[in-house]
Amino acid sequence: MNPPLITERMDLTAVRLDDTSDLPWVHTQLEEIVAASARVQVAQDNLARAQSLARNHMEDSKVRFLLLRLKESAGLNEGMSEQWATLLKECPDDLQIVRYCATRLVKERHVDEALALVERHLPESTQNPARLFARAKLLSDIRAHDQSDELFRRLIAQHPDRNMRVEFAKRLRKRGLLAEAYEAIAPVADQLAPGSKAAELASGLASDYAFYQSFEGEEELAGKDVRIVSMKHAILHFRNRQIAEQPPEKPVSVALVTGSLGPGGAERQLTRLAGELTRMAENPDRLSASSAPSVVMRPEKVEVLVKQHTEPTGSSKKQGLDFFLPVLVKAQIPVTEINKLPAVSVAHQSVPDGNLGRLLEQLPPPVHYGVTRLAPVLRANPFDVVSLWQDGTCLFGALAALLAGAPTIHLVFRGLPPNIRKDRFREEYPELYQALAQVPGVYFVSNSRTAAEAYAEWLGIPIVRFHVLYNGVPDLATDAADADKEKWKAFQESTTDATETIGGVFRLEPDKRPQLWIKLAAQYLKRRPQARFVIVGDGRLHDNIVALANELRVADRLLLVGLSNHVGYWYSQMDASVLLSRYEGLPNVLIEAQLLGVPVVSTPAGGAGECFVENVTGHLLGDVEHPDLHEACDKVESMVDRVRNDAELREHSRHRAQTLFSLDAMLSKFLSLCVPVMPVSENDECMDMPLCRMTA
C-alpha cells in the first residue's frame, strides 16, 4: 500500500467519520495507513488523518494500538512510554504490546526495565517451548542478543522445529552475522517448501556465504558483521584508483561535510573555514605571500553539506542543530541538508562493477545512508575536495565520496579517537580507516598532535600519514549586545565586593563536566571569598547546575550567561578561564582566551596542552580522569596573581595565539591538503617544530 492510495481513501473517510458503529472499517483504514507509513516523513504526513479517524474510537484498544504504532513510525517520543504502559495494563496478555513497551524502554535507555518486563510476561522458568520461543524473539527485539542467542540455540538443540531455525537465521542475518545465519538454517534447507520465504532465505544465505568467501575466509567471517566486510571491500575496490594530476593554477571546488551546525567547536571551525575559503574564492589575493609562500591552490567553489540542521521530530527541547546556519546564510555559502535529499537505491545508481554493486547492497546503516543520499548529489555536483568532519561523518561520507569520484578526501578528526570515547565507538571505525589508508587521495587530518598520535596508535597507521590542521581563530571583538551588557551590569551590582572573576566557556554537557566546575568554584570561594564566576554556554545539564550551585551556596556568586555570540566580551571580564573537560580535540575556548590575554587552567584533555605555554600563559592539571580540585585552585590562584600585574605576559599570550592559530595559517595548511596527489607528510620532528618555536 503506498501513500497515494491512502490519500485517495481520505475522501471516503470524511463521509464515514461520524459512523461510530463501523469500528471494523476504522481498523482496516488504520491498518492500511500504518502499513503505508514505514518511512518517517510518510508517517508524519499520515498522522493527522489517522488521528481524525481514531477520534471517536479512542476507547478501543486496537485503535490506540495502531495509532501508537504510527506515532512510533513518525518518530514521536514525548509521552510514548507512558501511553504504551497504559495500553499494556488494559491488555496484559497481548505480546505485541509487550514488545512495543519493551522496545520503547530500550529507546529511552531503560534496558533493565525492558528486561524486567520480558521476565514478567515471558519468564525464563517456563517449560512451554512456544513461550520460550516468544521470549527468545522478544529478547532479540530489545537487543539482548547474548541471552537471545543462547536461548535460540538451546531450543534448536531440544526441539526439531524448522521454524525456530528459520527465525533464528533471519534474525542473525538482520544483524549481519552471515556465517552464523547460514549455519543455523543449512541443516533444514532441503526440507523447506520450494518458493517459500524460508526457502528463499536459505538460498540467499547460501549464495551470500559463497560470495563473501571470495573476500574473506571462513574463520574471518565467523562472528563478523558481513555489512562491515562489505564496507571494507567496497572501499578497497578503490585502492588502485588513478587520480589525474591537475595543474597547480587550477582552482579547486570544496565540499565541507558535517553532521550538524550545532554550537560545538568543530562546527564553529568548519563554519569559519567555509567563510575564509569563500572570501578567498572571491578575492584570490586574500592570503598574504608571507603567511603562505608555498600555497598555490585556490578555492573556486565552496559548499557545506550537513546531515541535519532542522530540529528532529518528536524532540521536546530545541537542540540548536542550526546554531551556525545564519552565519553561512549571511555569507551566501550554499548549505545542503542531506536528510532532505531523496534516497537513491544502489540499483538506480551507476555502479559498473557487479561485485561492487553486490557489496553496496549490504552495508552498515550509516554507510548505506551516505551511499544512497550523499553519493548521488556528489555525482550530480562534483567537487575536487570532499572534506569530512568528525568520525560519524567519515563513516557515512567516505565511501559515498569515493563512489562519486572525488579526487581528494579529507578525514578530519576533531578529538580523541572513539576507542577512547567508548560512547562513540562503533565496530565499523577500525575497518573503515584501515581500508581508507590504502586508497590514494585520502588524507588523515587532525586538529592536534595529541589526537593524531592517538589515532595512529589505535589504527596502526604511521604517524607520518597524519596532517595537523590547527584551528584558525580570529581576533575576538570585545563589544557586546545590550542584553549581555545588562547581564554583566546586574551581576556586578550584586557582587560589588568581587576582586577577581573566574570564567569558563563550554557547553553544559557531560563531557565538559560542569558539575565539577561548580565544585571547583565552591572550593575556590573558601580560599578567596571575593571571587565571582561566569559560565558562558548552555546544554542539557543546565537545571542540574542551578540545583548544585544552590546546594553548594555559590549561586549568588555565579552568572550563567547561556549561549552568546559575544564571547569576546565575556572573556574580557575574566581574570582566568577554566576548562575541566574529560574529552577535547583542540579546544577553541582556550585559544580564544589566550587571544585576549586571559590565562587558562585546563585538564590534559586532547590537545589542550598545545593551546598555551605551560606555567607561563596557562596551567595543565595532572589528571584528566580525576582532576584534583586542590591542585586546580592552586593553579587558578597562581595564574590570576601572575598575569594580573604583567601586561607583557598577556601580550606574549596574544602573540603566540595569533601566530600559531591564525586564520591565514589554517587556510594555508588546508589548501596544501587540496592537491589530488598525496604529498609527503611532516615527519615526527617537523610536526613539532611550529609549536617548539613558539614555546622556546
N, C-alpha and C positions, 0 to 999 in steps of 0.2 A: 504494500500500500504506500503510495507516495503522497507528498503534501498537496499537490493539485486535487487529488481525489477527495481529500479531507475538505478542501476549500469548496468543492462542488456540493458536498453534503450539508454545508452550513446553512444554505437557504432552507433546506428541509427542516433543519434543527429549529430555525426560527419559528416555523409553523407549529412544531410539536412541543416546544418548551413548556407550555402550560399543561401538557398532558402528564400529570404526575403519576398516573397509573401505569404508564408504559415503561416500567423500570427495565425490563429485558432489552428494549430498544436503546435505552440510555447506556446500559452496559456495553452493548455492541458498538455504539458510537465511540465510547471512551476507549474501548479495546483497540479500535481502528486508529484512533488518534495516537495512543501510546505506541502501537506498532510502527506508526509512520514517523515517530519522533526520536529516532536513535541519535541524531545529531543535536547538539546543544541549541544551536540557533533555531532549528525547526521546532524543537520542544518549547522554546521560549515563545515563538510565534503562535504556537497552538494552545498555549496555556490559558489565555483569556477565554477562548472558545470552550475549552474543556470545563473551566470553572463556571461558565454560563450554563452549560449542560447539566453540571452537577448541582447547581444551586438549590434546586427543590428536592434533592435526594441525599442530602448530607447525613441523614440518619442511617443510610445504607452502608454497611462496612465495605462491600465490594466497590462502591463508587469512591469512597475515601481511599481505598487501597490503590485504585487505578490513578486517582488524582495525585496521590503521593509519589507513585512511580514516575508520573510525568514531571513532577517537581524535581525529582532526583535527576532525570534526564536533562532538565533545564538548568541544572547546576545550582539550585537554591540550597541554602544552608541553614539560615536562621530558623530556629524552632523545629527543624525536621526531626531531630532525635526524640523530642517530646511528643510530636504527633505520631510517630511510629510506635512509641511506647504506649500511648493511649489506645491505639488501634489493637495492639497486642493484648492488652487487658481484656478487650471485648472478644478477641478471637485467640485465646491462649494455645489452641491446638493447631493453628494454621502455621505450618513450617515455612511457607513462603514469606509470611510476615516476620517470623523469627529471623529468617535470612536477611531481610531488609533492615530490621532492627540491628542485627549484629554487624552488618557491613557499614551501616551508618555510624555505629560506635567506633569502628576502626577508622573511618574517615576523620572522626573527631579525636583520634588518638587515645581512645579509651579501650585499649586492647584487652586489658584484664577483665573489664566489664563484659566485653564481647565474648570472651572465653567462658566466663561465668554463665552468660545467657545460654550458650551452647550446652554447657554441662547441665543446666537446669531443665532444658527441654529434651535433650538427647544425651543422657548420662552415659559415661564410659562403661558403667557397670551393667548396662543392659545386655541381655543374651540374644536379643532379637536381631538376626542378620540384617533385616531391612532397615531397622532403626540405626544400626551401626553403619550401614551403607550411607544413610542420610547424614549421619554425624560426620563421616569422612568427607562428604561433599561440602558440608557446611564449614568444617574446619579449613578446607581448601579455599572456600569463598572469602574467609576472613584472613587469608594468607598465613595461617598457622600450618605451614607446609610440612614441617618435620613431623608433627603429630598426625596430620592428614595422610602423608605418605606411608608412615608406619602402619596406620590402621588399614589403608587400602591393601598393602602387601599382606597383612595378616588375614584379611578377609579373602583375598585371592587364594592364599595357601589353604584356607579351610573350606572354601565353598567353590565348586566348579561352575560358577555363574559367569558366562561370557560378558554379560552387561557390566559387571564390575571391572573386568579388564578393559573393556572399551571406554568406560567412563574415566578410569584412571589414565589411560593412554591419551585421551582427549585433553585432560587437564594438564598432564605433563607437557604435551605438545604446545599448549597455550602458554606455558612458562618457558618455552624454548628448549626443553630438555628432550631433544630428539632421540638420542640413544636410548634413554630410559623409556620413552613412549613406545619406541619400536620393540624393545624387549618385553614390554607389558602386553602388547597386542599380538605379537608374532605367533605365540603358541595356539591361538584360536583363529588366526587369519583365514585359514582354509575352511572354517566352519561358519563363516559369516555369509548371509544371503547375498548372492550377486546383485549388484546395483543398489544395495542398501547404503545408508550413510556410514554405517560401521565398516562395511567392506571398502568404501571409498577412503575412509580414514586409514585403514590398514594398508591399502595400496599406495596412498600418498606418503605414508611414513616410510614404507619400504623404498620407494623411489627417492625420497629426500635423503634417506640414510645412505644410499648408494652414491648419490650426487655429492654429499658433503665428505664422503670418504676419499674423494679425489682431491680434497684440500687438506684434510686432517685425518690422522689415523684413528682407529677405534679407541685406543687409550686416550687420545687427546680429546675426542668427542664426548667421552663418558663424563657425566656431571657438568658439562659445559653448555651454556645457553647458546643454541645454534644461531640466534639472532646476532649475538656478538661475533660469532665466527663469520657470519655473513658480512657484517660491517667491516671486520678486519680485512677480509679478502676482496671486498669491493674497493676498499682504499688501496690495497696492494695491486689491484688491477692497473693503477696509475703510476707504479713505481718506475716504469721505463718511459714515462711520457716525455715528449720532446717539447721544449719551450723555445719559441723563436726569440732570438735576441732583438731588442728594439734599439734604435738609435738614441743616444742619451738626450738629444734635444726634443724627443717626442714627449709631450705632456702625458701624464697618467690620470686615469679615472679611478676614483677610490670609493669603495662602499665600506662604511663603518657599521658593523652589525653588533647589536647588543640585546639583552633580554628585556630591559625596561629603561625608562628615563626617570627612575625614581631618584630620591635625594641622597645618593651614595657617592663615594669618592670616585669609583670607576666611571659612573655615568657623568659626573662633573667633568672628568678628564676627557672623556670621549667627546662631550659637547664642546669643550674648549678646543680640542684638536680639530673638530669639524669646522669651527669658526675660523681658526687660523689658516687651515687649508683653503677654505673658501675665499678668505681675504687675499691669500697669495695667488689663487687662481685668477682673481680679478686684478691683482697688482703683482705681476711676476717679479718685481724688484723688492717685494716685501721683506725678503730675508737678506740681511746685510752680508757682504762677502767676507767680512771679518769674522762673523759668527759661524759661517759655514762655507769655507773656501772650497771644499771638495764636492758640495752638493750640485748636481746637475739636473736631477729630476725636478719637474714642476707639475703641480696638480692642475688638472683641466676641469674635471667634474667631480663633485663631492656630494654623496648622498648618505643618509642614515637609514638603516633598516632595523626596526625594533620589533621584537616578538610581540610585545603588548604594552600599550601606554594608556588604554582605556581601563576603567575600573572593572574588575571581574564581576560577573553576575552573581548575586546571592551574598555578596560581601556587605556586611552592615557598617563597616568602618572604611573610610577612604584610605587607600594605601599610598596615594601620591605617586603612582606609576608615571605620571606625566609631568613631574616636577620641572624637568629641564626642557620640556617641549616648547614653551613660549620663547625660550632663548633661540632655539633652532628656527622656529617660525619667523621670529623677528629678523634673523639673519638670512631669511629666504633660502634655507637649506632644505631640500626635499626630504620628507620623512615618510617612510612606508611602514605600515603596521602589518607584520607578517601574518598575524592571526586573522586578519580580514581578507587575506588572499585566498582564492579558491584552491582546494586541494586537487592536484592533477595526478592521477594514478600513474604508476610506472608504465603500465600498459599503453598509456596515451602520451608517453614521452619518447623521445628519440634516443634509444639505447641500442647501438649497433651490435654489441656482443651478446650472444644468447646466454652465456653463463653469467655475465654481469647482470643481465636483466633478472635472472632467476635469484641471484643473491639479493638484489634490491627489493624483491617481493617479501623478504623475511628479515626485517631489520628491527633493532630496538625502537620502541615508540618515538623517542625524541629524534632519532636519526631519520626514521620514516617521515616524521613531521617535516624536517628540513628538506628531504628529497622531494616530497610531494608539494610543498608550498614555496620554499625558497629557491630550489634549483630552477623551476620554470621561469621565475621572474629574473634570475641572474642570466638565464639564457636569452630572454627577450631583451634585457637591458644589460649588456655585458660590461664588466669592469676589469681594468688591468690589475687592480689590487682589491682583495676582499679581506678586510681586517676584522677578525672575530674576537670579541672581547669577553673574557671570563670563560670558565670551564663549561658551563651549561650551553653557552653559545657555540663554543668549539664543537661540542657534541652534536648539536643539530645542524651546524653550518658547514663543517669541513668537507664532508662527502658531497653535500649539495654544491659547494664551490668547485670541487673537482669535476663533478658531472657537467657543470656549466662551462668548464674550460678556463677558469680564472688562472692566469699565469702565475700570480703571486698571492699567497695565502698567509696571513698572519694568525698565529695562535697567541693571543695576548693574555698573559696571566697577571692577575691583579692582587694576588696574595699568596699565602702558603698553599701547597698542593692539597687536594682533597683526601689524600691518605692521612694527613694530619688532622684535617677537619672532618671527622667521621660523619657528621650530619650532612655533609655534602658529597660523600663518596658514592660512586656508582661503579659497578663491575666493568662497565664499558671503558672507563677512562684509561687504564694502563694499555689495553689493546689498541684503543684509538690513537694515543700519542705515539706508541712504539711503531705502529704501522705508518703513521704520517711522517715519522722521522726518516722513512725510506723513500719518500716521494719528493721529486725535485720541485723547487719553488715554494716549499713550506718553511716558514720562519717560526722559531720559538722565541717569543718576546716576553720579557718580564719587566716590571717597573722597579725591581730592586735586585741587588746582587744576592741578598739573602734568599729571596724566593727562587731565583734562578738555580742556586745551589741545591735547594731542597727538591725542586722538580728534577734536576739532573740526577741526584742521588736516588730518588724514588724510581725513576723510569730507567735508570741505567744508560742514560744518554750523555755523551761527553759534554762538559760544561761549555766547551767552545762552540757548541751548536746554539747556545742561548745568547740573545742580544738584550742588553739592559736599556730600556727606554724610560728614563726618569720622567716623572711628572713635570709638566710645564705649568707653572703657577704665576699668574700676572701680579704686578704690584696691586695691592688692595687699597681701594679708596676708603677713607675713614668717615665719609659722610653717612647720613642715616635718614631714614624715613621719619616722619613726625611721630609715628607710633613707637618706633624704637627709642627715640629721644624721650618721649613721655614715660616709657617704662623705666628707663635709666634714672630719670629725674625723680620719679616716685621712689625708686629703690634707694637712691642717695639720701632722700629726705627721711627714709625710715631707718637708715644706718649711718647717721651723721658722725658717729664716733669711729667709723672704719678708717684704718690706716693702710690697708692693703686689700687688693681684690684678686682672688684666685679664680680662674675661669677654666672652662672646658667647652669644646665644640665637638659634639658627637651625637649620633642617633641614640635614642633611649631604647636600645635593643640588647638582648642578652650578651652578644659578643663584645659589646662595649663596656659591659659591667657597670652600669650607672649606680647600682646599689652600693658597690664597693666605693665608688666616688663619693657618695653621700657619707659613708662610714669614715672615709678619709677626712671629709670636711668636719665631721663631728670631733674627730680626734685632734685635728689641727686647731680647732676652736679652743680646746682645753689648754693648748700651749699659747695661742695668740688670739685671745678673745675679741680683739678688734678687727679680725679678718672678716671678709664677706665673700660670697661665692656666686658665680654666674655660670649657668649651663645654657648653651645655645643648641637647640635641637629638639626633636620630638620623636615619638615612637610608641610601641605597644606597652612599654613599662612606665609610662607617664604616671598613671594612678598609683602604681607601686612606689614610685619615687616620692610622690607627695606624701603618701602614708608613712614611709620610712623617715622622711625629713621631719615630720611631725613627731614621730616616735622618739627620734634622737634629739629633738629640740633644736634643730638647725633651720627650721622653716623660715623664721624671721630674719635669718642672715643669708637666705638663698633666693636668687631670682631665676626662675625657669622661663627663659625667653621664648621658647618654641622655635619653629622654623623662621629663618630670617635670610633675606637677600643682602643684608648689610653686615656680614660677619666682620669686615674690617673695622667697623665702628666698635663692635664689641671687643675685638682684640685690643683696640686702643685704650680700653678701660681696664685691661688686665695688667697685673704685675707679674704673673706667671700663668702658664696654661698647662693643664694636667690631662694626660690620656692614660687610661688603665685597661685598654683593650686586651682581650685574650688573643685575638687574631687580627692581623693587619696585612696590607700589602706594603705600599709606601704611603704613609698617612699624610694626605694633603694638609690636614689641620696643623700638623707640626711644622710643615714648610711655611704655611700661611702665617703662623705665629712668628716664626723666625724672620719673615719678610718685614714684619713690623717691629722687630727688635724685642719681641717678647720671649723670655727664656721658657724652656719647656722641661717637663718631667714626664717620662713615659715608661711603660713596661717594655721589655725587649720583644715586642710583637712584630713579626715580619721584618720589614726593612726600617723600622722606626729609628734604629741607631744610625742609619745613613742620612738622616734629615738634619742632624746638628753635630756640633763638636762636643764630645763627651767632656764633662767637667769644665767646659768653657761657656757654651751657649745653651747647655742643657744637661740633664742627668738621665741615665738609663738605670732603671731598677734592676735588681739582681735576679728576679724570678718572675716569669710570665704567668705561671700557673697559680702560684700562691704569693702574690706581692706582699711584702712586709710593709704595713702601714706606718710603723715607726720609722723605717728607712725612708718611706715616701715623704713623711712630714719633715724629716731632716733635710732631704733634697730640696723640697719646696722652699723651706726657710732659707737655705743656702743660696738658692738662685734669686729669690726676692731681694735679699740683702746685698748680694754681689752686684746685680745688674742695675738696681735702682739708682745707684750713685756712679754708674760707669757708662757714660754716653759712648765711649769708644768701643766697649763691648757690644752694645746694641748695634752700632754701625757695622762691626765685624759680622754679627749675625745676619744683618740685612745683605751685606755684600756677598757673603758666601751663598745665601739662598738665591740671590738674584743671578749669580753666575752659574751655579750648578743646576738650578731648576727653572731657568728662564724659558719662556715660550719659544724663543729662537733656537735654543739648544734642543728642545723637544722636537720642534719642526724639522730641524736639520737631521736628527737621528732617524725620525720616522721616514723621511724621504729617502734616506740612504738604504732603507729596507724595502723600497718600492721597485727595485730592479728585478726583472724576471729571472736573472741568473744568480744562483746562490753566491753571495760574497764570502770572503774569509772573515769569520767572526773574530772578536777580540780573544786573545789568549788570557790566561788567568791574570798575568801581570797587568796587561793593558786594561782589563776590565776594572782594575782598582785605581788606575792612575789618576783619573779626574778627581776622585774622592781624596786620594792621598795628597795631591797638590793643594787641595783646598784646606786640608786639615793640618798641613805642615806648619 
